[in-house]
């Protein structure tokens, strides 16, 4: 259970780093006039980081939910589920 928690925090951290990168590169044109390619690179990088973070979170939560469902299914016998 502790590993899942660490993986979730890793996903959140990667997502937030992507968000901060996007914020930083969105302010880049305020300080440097000719930096379109740099801004595009920063935006691509931030979208990739946010996607990786979101994927980590989605996969981790799906695995955790599957384990809980499997555990619940083992605890409740089929006879208890029949009307």
CORRA-V495817 format. One record per backbone hydrogen bond with DSSP energy under -1.0 kcal/mol. NH is the residue of the N-H (numbers start at 1). CO is the residue of the C=O. E is the energy in kcal/mol with one decimal. If there is no record, write none. Layout:
BEGIN
nh->[NH/NH]
co->[CO/CO]
e->[E/E]
END
This chain:
BEGIN
nh->[5/6/7/8/9/10/11/12/13/14/15/16/17/18/19/20/21/22/23/24/25/26/27/30/31/32/35/39/40/41/42/43/44/45/46/47/48/49/50/51/52/53/54/55/56/57/58/59/60/61/62/63/64/65/66/67/68/69/70/71/72/73/74/75/76/82]
co->[1/2/3/4/5/6/7/8/9/10/11/12/13/14/15/16/17/18/19/20/21/22/23/27/28/28/33/35/36/37/38/39/40/41/42/43/44/45/46/47/48/49/50/51/52/53/54/55/56/57/58/59/60/61/62/63/64/65/66/67/68/69/70/71/72/78]
e->[-1.7/-2.1/-2.5/-2.5/-2.3/-2.0/-2.4/-2.5/-2.5/-2.7/-2.3/-2.7/-2.5/-2.1/-2.1/-2.8/-2.4/-2.2/-2.2/-2.6/-2.6/-1.6/-1.0/-1.3/-1.3/-2.2/-1.1/-2.5/-2.6/-2.3/-2.5/-2.5/-2.5/-2.7/-2.4/-2.4/-2.3/-2.5/-2.6/-2.3/-2.5/-2.5/-2.5/-2.6/-2.5/-2.1/-2.8/-2.7/-2.5/-2.6/-2.2/-2.5/-2.4/-2.6/-2.4/-2.3/-2.3/-2.5/-2.6/-2.4/-2.5/-2.4/-1.8/-1.8/-2.1/-1.1]
END
